[in-house]
């Protein structure tokens, strides 16, 4: 069954088209990633799918229910964790979960068992009497997830759930998501972290409200033209600026202390790179060809689009 289905979903704010004709479907039990930079339209898309906002045109169905004409039924089927989930700092972990159980009209019978299961699932049992305001960032995210799951939703919407969370907590959070998938929960997650997108079953790359591609992470990587070479250099930021100015038809970006070059004739390009850097006193320490990341792909697709290729 298609748990999420959209048809030319569009949302405009005056002259700004925030979501531009999105058509996509998500299967039952799938982790689907909506991937793009800030301002790409990720949050607006999720607000449309969760019946918080009505589209300008087009439509969407969640678990078979129309997001506008059957909005209340949609809300019964979903859990939603926004970028800044509304936890109450002066309530304990258990009290926050109880509050959301009341909001979702979770029956009293079985509520205690459900709460204990969620506390155990999220490794929050030892902290159930701690004030939410005293939790770490990663623990707050897990509490937000537990609150969003208290009513046993069929579809879970997560809007950049690990933004600003440390890498260890991010991995732990994704471990919890994989457990939910085993329980046949469909997950729709937006993220600006392209390494996280590779954990999804399928991903949609979005930019300025438009989908650039939809497919598995491996299928997305096939959109990459040419080869990616990774360089370690003595002055990475200066090197990036120089190469971007001097080279045409070559993707040049910085990843931490490394430079990624993407081109169809990468060895020929490297000769030019070596000349440019050495003449400016920048040393190449190591070089190697690598498999493109989704970030490399995203940058490459955007540059082709901007160049009309």
C-alpha beads as a LAMMPS data file, in Angstrom:
LAMMPS data file: protein, C-alpha beads

309 atoms
308 bonds

1 atom types
1 bond types

-500.0 500.0 xlo xhi
-500.0 500.0 ylo yhi
-500.0 500.0 zlo zhi

Masses

1 110.0

Atoms # bond

1 1 1 0.000 0.000 0.000
2 1 1 1.146 3.549 -0.738
3 1 1 1.162 5.215 2.682
4 1 1 2.048 8.620 1.232
5 1 1 0.969 9.759 -2.203
6 1 1 1.117 13.243 -3.691
7 1 1 0.020 14.602 -7.054
8 1 1 1.470 17.920 -8.269
9 1 1 1.522 19.213 -4.694
10 1 1 2.157 22.969 -4.739
11 1 1 2.296 25.723 -2.128
12 1 1 2.825 29.397 -2.894
13 1 1 3.231 32.362 -0.597
14 1 1 2.487 35.447 -2.734
15 1 1 5.226 35.333 -5.408
16 1 1 7.267 32.623 -3.669
17 1 1 6.639 29.032 -4.764
18 1 1 7.838 27.045 -1.735
19 1 1 6.709 23.635 -3.023
20 1 1 6.498 23.278 -6.775
21 1 1 4.454 20.434 -8.250
22 1 1 5.759 17.543 -6.140
23 1 1 4.562 14.085 -7.180
24 1 1 5.889 11.205 -5.098
25 1 1 4.740 8.029 -3.343
26 1 1 6.048 6.173 -0.304
27 1 1 5.441 2.488 0.434
28 1 1 4.317 0.948 3.692
29 1 1 7.291 0.313 6.001
30 1 1 9.715 2.473 4.018
31 1 1 12.171 5.121 5.237
32 1 1 11.899 7.947 2.728
33 1 1 14.293 10.877 2.905
34 1 1 13.576 14.398 1.659
35 1 1 17.027 15.884 1.181
36 1 1 18.012 19.461 0.511
37 1 1 19.603 22.614 1.908
38 1 1 17.885 25.161 4.150
39 1 1 15.107 26.906 2.268
40 1 1 14.607 24.052 -0.192
41 1 1 10.967 23.484 0.808
42 1 1 11.369 20.500 3.156
43 1 1 9.433 21.887 6.123
44 1 1 6.613 23.256 3.956
45 1 1 6.267 19.856 2.266
46 1 1 5.945 18.105 5.631
47 1 1 3.409 20.653 6.860
48 1 1 1.318 19.975 3.768
49 1 1 1.526 16.210 4.286
50 1 1 0.568 16.448 7.972
51 1 1 -2.543 18.567 7.246
52 1 1 -1.112 21.563 9.109
53 1 1 -1.217 23.606 5.906
54 1 1 -3.409 23.428 2.803
55 1 1 -1.826 23.320 -0.660
56 1 1 -2.320 26.032 -3.255
57 1 1 -2.947 23.272 -5.789
58 1 1 -2.491 19.532 -6.157
59 1 1 -3.284 17.070 -3.407
60 1 1 -1.922 14.405 -1.089
61 1 1 -3.156 11.259 0.640
62 1 1 -1.778 9.721 3.832
63 1 1 -2.750 6.097 4.566
64 1 1 -5.538 6.558 2.010
65 1 1 -6.941 9.758 3.559
66 1 1 -6.973 13.148 1.819
67 1 1 -4.885 15.721 3.687
68 1 1 -7.485 18.488 3.236
69 1 1 -10.933 16.887 3.123
70 1 1 -10.046 14.189 5.682
71 1 1 -7.528 16.099 7.777
72 1 1 -8.732 14.759 11.151
73 1 1 -8.404 11.169 9.959
74 1 1 -4.911 11.937 8.666
75 1 1 -3.898 13.259 12.086
76 1 1 -5.046 9.996 13.699
77 1 1 -2.670 8.053 11.439
78 1 1 0.482 10.118 11.870
79 1 1 3.148 11.132 14.348
80 1 1 4.918 14.423 13.710
81 1 1 8.190 15.670 15.170
82 1 1 8.968 19.224 14.091
83 1 1 12.402 20.847 14.064
84 1 1 11.751 22.295 17.511
85 1 1 9.533 19.692 19.102
86 1 1 7.298 21.134 21.832
87 1 1 8.711 19.488 24.932
88 1 1 7.913 21.111 28.275
89 1 1 11.125 21.831 30.172
90 1 1 9.403 21.970 33.567
91 1 1 7.795 18.531 33.143
92 1 1 9.626 15.242 33.648
93 1 1 10.222 12.746 30.868
94 1 1 7.231 10.661 31.998
95 1 1 5.016 13.721 32.400
96 1 1 5.808 14.893 28.861
97 1 1 4.827 11.499 27.464
98 1 1 1.621 11.535 29.552
99 1 1 0.803 15.027 28.249
100 1 1 1.073 13.886 24.629
101 1 1 -0.945 10.769 25.432
102 1 1 -3.747 13.094 26.595
103 1 1 -3.448 15.217 23.437
104 1 1 -3.765 12.100 21.255
105 1 1 -6.612 10.653 23.394
106 1 1 -4.659 7.471 24.090
107 1 1 -6.958 5.153 26.104
108 1 1 -6.109 4.874 29.800
109 1 1 -6.147 1.108 29.587
110 1 1 -2.763 0.000 28.327
111 1 1 -1.278 3.515 28.502
112 1 1 1.154 2.671 31.301
113 1 1 2.439 -0.367 29.405
114 1 1 2.814 1.681 26.219
115 1 1 4.728 4.376 28.116
116 1 1 7.103 1.853 29.683
117 1 1 7.705 0.257 26.297
118 1 1 8.593 3.629 24.770
119 1 1 10.875 4.525 27.683
120 1 1 12.687 1.215 27.240
121 1 1 12.757 1.567 23.446
122 1 1 14.384 5.011 23.683
123 1 1 16.685 4.086 26.597
124 1 1 15.047 6.759 28.743
125 1 1 13.823 4.542 31.597
126 1 1 16.647 5.631 33.971
127 1 1 15.735 9.269 33.277
128 1 1 11.939 9.103 33.428
129 1 1 11.792 11.374 36.495
130 1 1 14.288 13.916 35.135
131 1 1 13.012 17.307 33.968
132 1 1 13.065 17.564 30.181
133 1 1 14.928 20.856 30.489
134 1 1 17.832 19.006 32.076
135 1 1 18.248 16.468 29.257
136 1 1 21.053 16.528 26.690
137 1 1 20.244 17.385 23.072
138 1 1 20.271 13.748 22.013
139 1 1 18.018 12.698 24.897
140 1 1 15.553 15.478 24.092
141 1 1 15.332 14.144 20.537
142 1 1 14.616 10.644 21.831
143 1 1 11.956 12.001 24.180
144 1 1 10.401 13.892 21.266
145 1 1 10.313 10.655 19.302
146 1 1 8.679 8.795 22.203
147 1 1 6.000 11.504 22.470
148 1 1 5.324 11.328 18.734
149 1 1 4.879 7.543 18.996
150 1 1 2.634 7.342 22.066
151 1 1 -0.531 6.857 19.965
152 1 1 1.048 4.177 17.717
153 1 1 0.989 6.056 14.387
154 1 1 1.250 4.271 11.051
155 1 1 3.269 7.095 9.454
156 1 1 5.951 9.119 11.218
157 1 1 7.037 12.535 9.925
158 1 1 10.375 13.845 11.156
159 1 1 11.545 17.326 10.169
160 1 1 15.364 17.454 10.443
161 1 1 15.215 15.446 13.699
162 1 1 18.977 15.333 14.312
163 1 1 19.820 18.925 13.406
164 1 1 22.421 20.164 15.896
165 1 1 22.753 16.788 17.627
166 1 1 26.180 15.221 18.120
167 1 1 27.230 12.338 15.792
168 1 1 26.908 9.633 18.467
169 1 1 23.346 10.707 19.304
170 1 1 22.521 10.850 15.591
171 1 1 23.582 7.214 15.153
172 1 1 21.555 6.191 18.195
173 1 1 18.508 8.027 16.866
174 1 1 18.761 6.190 13.536
175 1 1 19.056 2.891 15.376
176 1 1 15.646 3.647 16.888
177 1 1 14.212 4.481 13.460
178 1 1 15.350 1.119 12.075
179 1 1 13.552 -0.585 14.960
180 1 1 10.359 1.268 14.040
181 1 1 10.612 0.114 10.421
182 1 1 10.760 -3.482 11.641
183 1 1 7.406 -2.749 13.294
184 1 1 6.039 -1.585 9.902
185 1 1 6.015 2.137 10.660
186 1 1 6.479 4.253 7.529
187 1 1 8.969 7.071 8.082
188 1 1 9.225 10.313 6.108
189 1 1 12.287 12.247 7.242
190 1 1 13.736 15.513 6.014
191 1 1 17.419 16.214 6.443
192 1 1 20.196 18.498 5.297
193 1 1 22.746 15.805 6.227
194 1 1 23.442 13.905 3.045
195 1 1 25.311 11.162 4.924
196 1 1 22.052 10.493 6.790
197 1 1 20.150 10.289 3.522
198 1 1 22.208 7.234 2.602
199 1 1 20.491 5.417 5.477
200 1 1 17.086 5.769 3.761
201 1 1 15.465 3.221 1.461
202 1 1 14.791 5.966 -1.071
203 1 1 15.549 9.663 -1.240
204 1 1 14.188 12.695 -3.041
205 1 1 16.585 15.551 -3.725
206 1 1 14.750 18.880 -3.423
207 1 1 15.914 22.374 -4.347
208 1 1 13.835 25.551 -4.399
209 1 1 10.667 23.528 -3.988
210 1 1 11.294 21.197 -6.924
211 1 1 12.302 17.552 -6.883
212 1 1 15.543 16.964 -8.764
213 1 1 15.409 13.179 -8.495
214 1 1 13.743 10.312 -6.607
215 1 1 15.269 6.868 -6.098
216 1 1 17.485 4.733 -3.910
217 1 1 20.741 6.290 -2.720
218 1 1 22.601 4.123 -5.239
219 1 1 20.296 5.266 -8.043
220 1 1 20.870 8.872 -7.019
221 1 1 24.633 8.362 -7.219
222 1 1 24.263 7.289 -10.855
223 1 1 23.215 10.852 -11.643
224 1 1 26.818 11.831 -11.038
225 1 1 28.717 12.476 -14.248
226 1 1 32.400 11.667 -14.304
227 1 1 34.652 10.733 -11.395
228 1 1 35.290 12.248 -7.973
229 1 1 38.846 12.858 -6.813
230 1 1 39.629 13.732 -3.209
231 1 1 42.666 15.887 -2.414
232 1 1 44.346 16.701 0.867
233 1 1 46.143 20.022 0.473
234 1 1 48.072 22.422 2.695
235 1 1 45.540 25.261 2.409
236 1 1 42.133 23.743 1.589
237 1 1 40.019 26.919 1.642
238 1 1 42.441 28.909 -0.474
239 1 1 42.757 25.927 -2.818
240 1 1 38.997 25.686 -3.232
241 1 1 38.661 29.401 -4.033
242 1 1 41.505 29.282 -6.556
243 1 1 40.217 26.186 -8.326
244 1 1 36.645 27.447 -8.515
245 1 1 37.885 30.629 -10.207
246 1 1 40.270 28.939 -12.631
247 1 1 38.494 25.739 -13.669
248 1 1 35.440 25.450 -15.908
249 1 1 33.119 22.440 -16.112
250 1 1 34.653 21.037 -12.921
251 1 1 32.805 20.706 -9.623
252 1 1 35.049 21.908 -6.774
253 1 1 33.903 21.755 -3.160
254 1 1 35.413 21.503 0.290
255 1 1 34.584 18.720 2.753
256 1 1 36.294 19.430 6.070
257 1 1 40.018 19.534 5.314
258 1 1 39.641 17.900 1.890
259 1 1 38.817 19.078 -1.617
260 1 1 36.487 17.101 -3.879
261 1 1 36.862 17.503 -7.636
262 1 1 34.287 16.034 -10.012
263 1 1 34.904 15.894 -13.759
264 1 1 34.552 13.535 -16.700
265 1 1 38.289 13.508 -17.481
266 1 1 39.560 13.643 -13.934
267 1 1 43.225 12.737 -14.589
268 1 1 43.502 15.428 -17.244
269 1 1 41.886 17.897 -14.846
270 1 1 44.302 16.907 -12.095
271 1 1 47.211 18.092 -14.234
272 1 1 45.641 21.561 -14.364
273 1 1 44.879 21.441 -10.639
274 1 1 48.467 20.555 -9.811
275 1 1 49.790 23.470 -11.886
276 1 1 47.352 25.978 -10.368
277 1 1 48.051 24.969 -6.778
278 1 1 51.829 24.654 -7.067
279 1 1 52.114 28.070 -8.731
280 1 1 50.302 29.521 -5.702
281 1 1 52.443 27.762 -3.116
282 1 1 49.834 25.169 -2.127
283 1 1 51.037 21.601 -1.633
284 1 1 49.023 18.514 -2.603
285 1 1 49.581 15.999 0.189
286 1 1 47.473 13.083 -1.085
287 1 1 45.045 12.321 -3.912
288 1 1 42.649 9.453 -4.561
289 1 1 39.519 8.716 -6.570
290 1 1 36.490 7.962 -4.410
291 1 1 32.875 6.842 -4.710
292 1 1 30.660 9.942 -4.850
293 1 1 28.621 10.778 -1.773
294 1 1 25.059 12.037 -2.098
295 1 1 26.436 15.497 -1.376
296 1 1 28.734 15.230 -4.405
297 1 1 25.756 14.138 -6.491
298 1 1 23.537 16.935 -5.215
299 1 1 26.149 19.586 -5.988
300 1 1 26.803 18.087 -9.432
301 1 1 23.102 17.970 -10.363
302 1 1 22.567 21.553 -9.188
303 1 1 25.505 22.842 -11.198
304 1 1 24.264 21.094 -14.345
305 1 1 20.811 22.519 -13.753
306 1 1 22.176 26.046 -13.240
307 1 1 24.282 25.701 -16.389
308 1 1 21.292 24.421 -18.361
309 1 1 22.967 21.062 -19.082

Bonds

1 1 1 2
2 1 2 3
3 1 3 4
4 1 4 5
5 1 5 6
6 1 6 7
7 1 7 8
8 1 8 9
9 1 9 10
10 1 10 11
11 1 11 12
12 1 12 13
13 1 13 14
14 1 14 15
15 1 15 16
16 1 16 17
17 1 17 18
18 1 18 19
19 1 19 20
20 1 20 21
21 1 21 22
22 1 22 23
23 1 23 24
24 1 24 25
25 1 25 26
26 1 26 27
27 1 27 28
28 1 28 29
29 1 29 30
30 1 30 31
31 1 31 32
32 1 32 33
33 1 33 34
34 1 34 35
35 1 35 36
36 1 36 37
37 1 37 38
38 1 38 39
39 1 39 40
40 1 40 41
41 1 41 42
42 1 42 43
43 1 43 44
44 1 44 45
45 1 45 46
46 1 46 47
47 1 47 48
48 1 48 49
49 1 49 50
50 1 50 51
51 1 51 52
52 1 52 53
53 1 53 54
54 1 54 55
55 1 55 56
56 1 56 57
57 1 57 58
58 1 58 59
59 1 59 60
60 1 60 61
61 1 61 62
62 1 62 63
63 1 63 64
64 1 64 65
65 1 65 66
66 1 66 67
67 1 67 68
68 1 68 69
69 1 69 70
70 1 70 71
71 1 71 72
72 1 72 73
73 1 73 74
74 1 74 75
75 1 75 76
76 1 76 77
77 1 77 78
78 1 78 79
79 1 79 80
80 1 80 81
81 1 81 82
82 1 82 83
83 1 83 84
84 1 84 85
85 1 85 86
86 1 86 87
87 1 87 88
88 1 88 89
89 1 89 90
90 1 90 91
91 1 91 92
92 1 92 93
93 1 93 94
94 1 94 95
95 1 95 96
96 1 96 97
97 1 97 98
98 1 98 99
99 1 99 100
100 1 100 101
101 1 101 102
102 1 102 103
103 1 103 104
104 1 104 105
105 1 105 106
106 1 106 107
107 1 107 108
108 1 108 109
109 1 109 110
110 1 110 111
111 1 111 112
112 1 112 113
113 1 113 114
114 1 114 115
115 1 115 116
116 1 116 117
117 1 117 118
118 1 118 119
119 1 119 120
120 1 120 121
121 1 121 122
122 1 122 123
123 1 123 124
124 1 124 125
125 1 125 126
126 1 126 127
127 1 127 128
128 1 128 129
129 1 129 130
130 1 130 131
131 1 131 132
132 1 132 133
133 1 133 134
134 1 134 135
135 1 135 136
136 1 136 137
137 1 137 138
138 1 138 139
139 1 139 140
140 1 140 141
141 1 141 142
142 1 142 143
143 1 143 144
144 1 144 145
145 1 145 146
146 1 146 147
147 1 147 148
148 1 148 149
149 1 149 150
150 1 150 151
151 1 151 152
152 1 152 153
153 1 153 154
154 1 154 155
155 1 155 156
156 1 156 157
157 1 157 158
158 1 158 159
159 1 159 160
160 1 160 161
161 1 161 162
162 1 162 163
163 1 163 164
164 1 164 165
165 1 165 166
166 1 166 167
167 1 167 168
168 1 168 169
169 1 169 170
170 1 170 171
171 1 171 172
172 1 172 173
173 1 173 174
174 1 174 175
175 1 175 176
176 1 176 177
177 1 177 178
178 1 178 179
179 1 179 180
180 1 180 181
181 1 181 182
182 1 182 183
183 1 183 184
184 1 184 185
185 1 185 186
186 1 186 187
187 1 187 188
188 1 188 189
189 1 189 190
190 1 190 191
191 1 191 192
192 1 192 193
193 1 193 194
194 1 194 195
195 1 195 196
196 1 196 197
197 1 197 198
198 1 198 199
199 1 199 200
200 1 200 201
201 1 201 202
202 1 202 203
203 1 203 204
204 1 204 205
205 1 205 206
206 1 206 207
207 1 207 208
208 1 208 209
209 1 209 210
210 1 210 211
211 1 211 212
212 1 212 213
213 1 213 214
214 1 214 215
215 1 215 216
216 1 216 217
217 1 217 218
218 1 218 219
219 1 219 220
220 1 220 221
221 1 221 222
222 1 222 223
223 1 223 224
224 1 224 225
225 1 225 226
226 1 226 227
227 1 227 228
228 1 228 229
229 1 229 230
230 1 230 231
231 1 231 232
232 1 232 233
233 1 233 234
234 1 234 235
235 1 235 236
236 1 236 237
237 1 237 238
238 1 238 239
239 1 239 240
240 1 240 241
241 1 241 242
242 1 242 243
243 1 243 244
244 1 244 245
245 1 245 246
246 1 246 247
247 1 247 248
248 1 248 249
249 1 249 250
250 1 250 251
251 1 251 252
252 1 252 253
253 1 253 254
254 1 254 255
255 1 255 256
256 1 256 257
257 1 257 258
258 1 258 259
259 1 259 260
260 1 260 261
261 1 261 262
262 1 262 263
263 1 263 264
264 1 264 265
265 1 265 266
266 1 266 267
267 1 267 268
268 1 268 269
269 1 269 270
270 1 270 271
271 1 271 272
272 1 272 273
273 1 273 274
274 1 274 275
275 1 275 276
276 1 276 277
277 1 277 278
278 1 278 279
279 1 279 280
280 1 280 281
281 1 281 282
282 1 282 283
283 1 283 284
284 1 284 285
285 1 285 286
286 1 286 287
287 1 287 288
288 1 288 289
289 1 289 290
290 1 290 291
291 1 291 292
292 1 292 293
293 1 293 294
294 1 294 295
295 1 295 296
296 1 296 297
297 1 297 298
298 1 298 299
299 1 299 300
300 1 300 301
301 1 301 302
302 1 302 303
303 1 303 304
304 1 304 305
305 1 305 306
306 1 306 307
307 1 307 308
308 1 308 309
